[in-house]
């Protein structure tokens, strides 16, 4: 059901090439919003009696004057189907309702993403006038392509994709889709490209046409998305590259920025001097994306190790300096 929900989200007008988070929020139907709302109030304040849930619903900006018991039970089923979470009744606490298995949300990142997004002011979902008061980054992708890809992911069928990189000619690929990933305002499809006999990323904004075939495929048993991206930043994945320990020194405000938003999940903090600097250590593959991220932090970050990466950064900086002579 969650894939069906995503398909509804991406069912925009065919001619529209811009899928913004704003549009996503505004497209959430009242029924799906109620699923999210019910799950959230029980996560935050449960267990709750049915009467307490009704009162909370009446106070919600998107609520109403009533919340019939039959509708409530339908929403319980909807939460189970959409998120995999059971809402059970404890008859020992005059019919209080509680969540049984919220741990499944940790393994369901799309559902967790949706729950987090729903915390943006609840009025935002219903009242489109808010679009002039809250600005979010645009994502460039054809929503029809997203819908087709999600359909293929759901049914494990191959896709025929006409594709053109920023440089190069138009090509047609037969792709076994593994997953969708959003990175830096772009959607990427990771899949096995039969013509190249390799697993690679395809940017959706470079796709010229996408068709769902009837050819079924079996996902490789040894494919693990978490392991696939474990030592990589972004979508540049090359498992032929060795995993290295990278140490950087951050200065000033960049220290707190990295503490609150780590550059990579392997981040560990080393030596630090209050108000001056802190050192951070990572276990990653040294890719062009890592170098880009480090350069983007400018004079707030210094690469300490390995020496080869330090020299690479130095060469890039010198090359940039030549532009401004």
DAVENSUL-V236019 format. One record per helix or strand of 2 or more residues. SS is the DSSP state (@ for helix, = for strand). FROM is the first residue (numbers start at 0). TO is the last residue. Records with the same first field share a line. If there is no record, write none. Layout:
SS = FROM-TO, FROM-TO
This chain:
@ = 1-8, 20-26, 29-44, 49-58, 68-82, 101-106, 108-116, 122-125, 127-131, 142-154, 203-205, 224-228, 252-259, 287-295, 297-299, 306-322
= = 17-19, 47-48, 86-89, 95-98, 137-139, 156-162, 170-182, 185-192, 197-202, 206-215, 242-250, 267-272, 276-284, 300-304
